[in-house]
Amino acid sequence: MSTAKKVYKRVTTKSLVEMKRNNRKIAMLTAYDYTMAKIIDNAGIDVILVGDSASNVMAGHETTLPITLDQMIYHASSVIRAVERCLVVVDLPFGSYQGNSRNALESAIRIMKESGAHSIKIEGGKEISESITRILSAGIPVMGHLGLTPQSIYKFGTYSVRAKEDEEAEKLKEDAKLLEELGCFALVLEKVPAKLAKEVAESISIPVIGIGAGGGVDGQVLVTHDMLGMNHEFSPRFLRRYLDLYSEMDGALKNYINDVKSGDFPNDEEQY
């Protein structure tokens, strides 16, 4: 079997680098619980991200900032118990690494030890390079994240596309190369112009996974609840809905309610 057609029994950080080298796109989705992670892993996904987006999706917060390290470990542990094949990446939440590299290392170690996760993801470039170096020195794989970094939403003041201006675009390119040099195994680019994302992906050897960053990168990531149409209120330009699960679930729930109230459920075959 050729490398280009290789089927991975277990996806690792090395697998992702091989996939980029052989022009094979990387498919990545979020998961925060056992049941969803089991379905996604069985479908053949390459990477599951236990994202701090759990703050929005699972807890209903407006931003990703409120979720705690303990909560991230809980979600990651639930996902890990379901996974047999894919690589699991866990976000370091806001406040667990900024401005203190020792705290960053302790946070990353807690995630790895207490959840059994395979790697962590961290937002930022040069300003967090010390934290990344310290985490990597402990043998913990790190995925970077540039462009729109939701943990800095109050600094940006908007979720609009990043790096449209030359100065910010240059910084993003410099940060991407720095993350590669530091030893990150992959990089997420969020909501940046497609042309810039393609340029970054071609300029570094590590995989670049985009969300709202066009098709010129090495892979894509979406929030599972968004792509399945469970969240019908969120409709960014980059989102493709593969199901309208909100409507499907709404219909099923109403049928159940009607069957209970009418006495149709349970019938004779659905009781002991």
Residue, then its C-alpha position, 0 to 999 in steps of 0.5 A: m500500500s502506498t503512503a498516499k493511500k495509507v489507512y491509519k489505524r490510529v491518527t497521530t501528530k505524525s500522521l497529520v504531517e504525512m497527510k500534508r506531505n501527500n496532499r491528503k486533506i485533514a478532516m477535523l470536527t469538535a466534540y464535547d461528550y462521549t456519545m457524539a465523539k463515538i459517532i464522529d470517531n466511527a465515521g472516520i474523522d481524523v481529528i476531534l477538537v475538544g474546543d473551548s467552544a463548549s462554553n457556547v455550545m454546551a453551556g450557552h455562554e456568549t463567549t468562550l471565556p467563562i469555561t474553566l480548566d476543570q470543565m475542559i478536562y471533564h469534556a476531554s475525558s468524556v471524549i477520550r473514553a469514546v475514541e479508538r482511532c482519531l487524534v484528540v486535541v484539547d483547547l487550553p481555556f482562557g486564563s490557563y496560560q496567558g502571561n505565565s508560562r509555568n501556569a501554562l505548563e501546569s494546565a497542559i499537564r493537567i489536561m494530559k494526565e487527567s483526561g488522557a488527551h493526545s495534545i493541546k491547542i493554544e491561541g496566539g503567536k509571539e506573545i505566548s511563545e514562552s508558554i509554547t516552548r515550556i509545554l513542548s519541553a514536557g513532551i506535550p504536542v501543541m497545535g497553534h491557533l492564529g487569525l481570529t482568536p475567540q479568547s481575545i474577542y474583547k480586544f478585537g471587539t468583533y468576530s469579523v475576518r482578521a488580517k485583511e490589512d497588510e500589517e496584521a497579515e505580515k504578523l500572522k505570517e511571521d507568527a505561523k513560521l514562529l510556531e513551526e520553528l518552536g515545534c507546533f505540530a499543526l496550526v488552525l487559521e480562523k477567519v482570515p482571507a483565503k489567499l493569505a491562508k493559502e500562502v501561509a499553508e504553502s510557506i510552512s511544513i506543518p499542517v494548516i487547518g482552516i475554519g473560514a480560511g478557504g480551501g487552500v489549506d491542508g484541512q478543515v474544522l467545523v463545530t459539529h453542532d453547526m454543521l449538523g444544523m443543531n444550531h439554527e441561529f448561527s449562519p456564518r459564510f464559511l458554514r456548510r450545513y450537512l443536516d437540518l437536525y434542529s428541524e428533525m429533532d423538533g419533529a421527533l420531540k413533538n411526535y413523542i409528546n403527542d403520542v404520550k398525551s394521546g395514550d398511543f405510547p407505549n403500545d402493547e409491544e412496548q411494555y412488559 
